[in-house]
Amino acid sequence: MMPRNLQLILAYDGSGFHGWQRQPGVRSVQGEVEATLRPILRHPLTAHGASRTDAGVHARGQCAHVPTDCTIPIENLRRAVAHHLPPDLALVHLRDVAVDFHASRSALCKLYRYRLYAAPERPVEHHAAGFTYHVWYALDEERLREAARRLVGRHDFQGFATAGSPKQTTVRTIQSVEVSRAGREIRIDFVGDGFLYNQVRNMVGTLIEIARGRWPIERIDEVIAARDRRLAGPTAPAHGLCLEWIRYPRLAPAAGPARVPAGGETS
């Protein structure tokens, strides 16, 4: 039987998950995806995620791939998966890709967005309260932008990493950090080839301290040079962070099972 590789783009509210990775006894995104796909594809499987988002972190563009030998046409699969996922986990897109595509190893870069609600009053809208970190004090956006620019480039980011996820190297490339405002909300967009454990949240915590005027802008350079986590700011809360998208090389269409008319049988 011809091997087949499915690419899923997923969005989820991270509030009810203990992160992406499957773990015994707790609810995870990977676990829910696999539990949904297993009775549809009818064989043991693993959903390989592009980014292991932490507990409480949201996603609008998480990517996963699932090797399979099922012959269900892609449009029928798309409907079945979308229908059976839980309410806080949505299928954005599903398609056949080349068998050598890997959600993590094939990625070129990814964008994480951190949302800050900077105001002296508490946000009451559900979206603002559940998807932004409320900062009670004023932030100097020019200081925030200047400090953010110092993160761009290829650096050893060990000083911004939380211990607990061993890596062969702590060198990463940040292609851009953009700061923008939408009403009371300040958005910080990080585009990079990959990020260490809690790196984005630790960078945000440091940027907040600088934007408050408590630390000089040069603190970014000091943390990078010293490679010392103790010099960086506190870890910003998970609920303000969202994985927005992951970019891949242009993929040639993969050969999949023939389409069937809408309403046709899936098996």
N, C-alpha and C positions, 0 to 999 in steps of 0.2 A: 504494500500500500504506500502511496506517495506520502512522504513526510510533509508536514504543514506547520506553519508558524503564525500564530495570531498576535497582532499588536492591539492592545487596549489602551485608550486614553481615558483616564478616570478623574473625577472630581469628588471631593468629600469634605464634610465637616469633621475636622479632627477631634472635636470635643468628646466624642463617644468612643474613641479608639486609643489603644495603647501603642500607637505608632503603626508603621507599615508592617514590620516583621512579625511573622507568626510566632506566638509564644503560648506555652501551655497555661490554661486557666484564665486567660484574659482575652478581650476582644481586640482583634487587629484587622487592618485593611486587607492584608494578604490572606488572612484566614477567611474573611468574608467573601473575597473574590474566588478563592479556591472552592469554598463550600457552595457557591452559586454555580460555578462552572462544572463541578464534578458530575452532578446528575444530568447535565445537558450534554456534555461530551462523552460521558459514560466510560471513563477510565481514570486511573490515578494521575495526578498532574501537579505541577508546581507553577505558580505565577511568579515570574522573576521581575521585580520592580527596579526602576531606574534609580530611585532615590529612597533611602530608608528614613522617611520622615519620622520624627520623634512623636511621642505621645502629645496630643493636643494640637499638633501642627496641621494646618489645612492644606488642601491642594485643589487647583483648578485644572492642572495639566500633568498629573502623574502618568507615567508610561509604564506598561508591563508587557512582557511577551510570554506566551504559553505555547510550547511545542505540543502538537497533537497529531493524531492520524484520523480524526473524525472527518466525515464527508458531508456534513450539513452545510448547505450554501450560506455564504457570509451574511446575506440580508436576513435570513431566518435566525441565524445565530445572534445577530445584533438585537433583534426584537426579543428573543428569549432571555438573553442576558440582561438587557435593560429592564425587562419586566420583573425579574426575580431578585435583583439587587435590593438591599435594604434602603429605606428612605434617605439615610444620610450618606449614601454612596451612589454616585451616578456614573453611567457609561456615557462618555462624550463621543467616542468614536471606536469602531472596531473594524479591522481590515486584515487581509492576508499580507504578509511580508515575506521576504526571502528567509530561508531556513537558517542562514548565518547571522541574521539580525539579532542583536542582544540589547535589551532595553538599557542596561547600564554601560556596557563596554562600547557600544556604538555611539553613545551620546557625544556631541561636540561641546555643548554648554547648556546651562540651565539658569533660569531666573527665579530667584526667591524675592518676594516682596514682604517688607515689614511695615505694618500700619500702626501709627501712633495717633491717639486722639489727645491733642494737647489743649486742655481747657480747664478752668477752675471748677467746672461742674461736671458731674458724672454723666456719661452718655446713657440715654434711656432707650434708644432704638436697639432692637435685638441685634441687628447687623453690627452696629457700632460697638455694642457691649461685648459681643461674642467673638468678633474678628479683629478688634483693635486693642492695643494696650493703652489704657488711660494714664496719661501723665498729667498730674495736677498743676504743674508749674509751666511757666513760659519757656520756650526753647528758641535760641538764636539760630535761625535757619542759615544765615551766612556762615557762622562757625560750623554748623552741621555739615554744610556742603564742602567747606574747605577741608575739614577733617576727613570726610568721606573720600575726597579725591586722593588722599594719601594712601588709601588702601588699594588703589588700582595698580596693577602690575603683577609680576611674578615674584612672590616673597615666600619666606618660611613663616607660616602662620601658626606655629606652635603656641605662641603666646596668647592666641585667641581660641585655642582648642581646649575642650574639657577632657580630662583623662578618662579612659574607659573604652576607647575604640582604637586599638593599635593599628598603625598604618606603616607601610614601608617608608613613606616619606611624608613630611608635613608641608612640603612646598606645593603651593597652588597658584593658579593664575586667575586674578579677578580682572575681567575685561572692562567693566564699568560699574560705577555706583552712582545712581541718579536719585536726587531728592526732589520731590514735588509736593504740592499741596492741593487738597480738594476740600474746601471749607475748613472745618476744624481738624481735618485728618491730614497728617504728614505721612507720605509714602517714601520708603527707601527701597530702591530696586537694586539688587546685587546680581550681576551676570558673571558667571565664572565657569571654569571647566570642571569644578567639583569643590566640595566644601567638607571640612573636617567636622567631627562631632561637636555640635553646639557652636560652630564657628560664627555663623551669621548672628545668632542671638547674643553671643559674647561681643561681637563687633558693635551691634546695636546698643548694648548696655554701655559700652565705652563711648560711643558717639553721643548718647544722652548726657553723660557726665560732662562732656566737652561743651555740648550745646547749652547746658545749664550755667556754664562759666566756672565750674568747679575745677576743671583741669585745662591745661593749655592744649592747643591744637597739636602741638608737637608730641603729645602723649602717644599718638598713633605710631610715630616713628620709634619711640622708646620701647613700646611693647614688641614691635617687629624685631628691633635690634637685639633686645634682651631675651626674646623667646620665653618670657616668664608670664604665665597666666595670672600671677598675683598682681601684676601691674595693670591688667585690663579691668574693665568695669564688670558689674554684676551681669549675670545671664538674664536677658530680657525674657519675659514670659512667652510660652509656646503659642498661645492663642492669637498673638499678633502676626504670626508668620504664615505665609502661604507659598507653596510651590506653584508658580504661575505657568511655566512651560519648560519643555526640554527640546533642544534643537538637535536634529540628526542630519547626516548627509542625505541628499535627495535619494529616495528609495525607488527603485524600479518596481512596477507592479508585479506581484507574485501570482503565479498560477494557482487558482483555488477551484473548488467545485463549481460547476455551472450554476448560474442563477436559475431560480424558479419563479413563476409568477407570484405576485402578492397573494398571500392566503394559502400558498402551496404547503405541502407537508415538509417537515424538517427532518424526518427520519423514516 
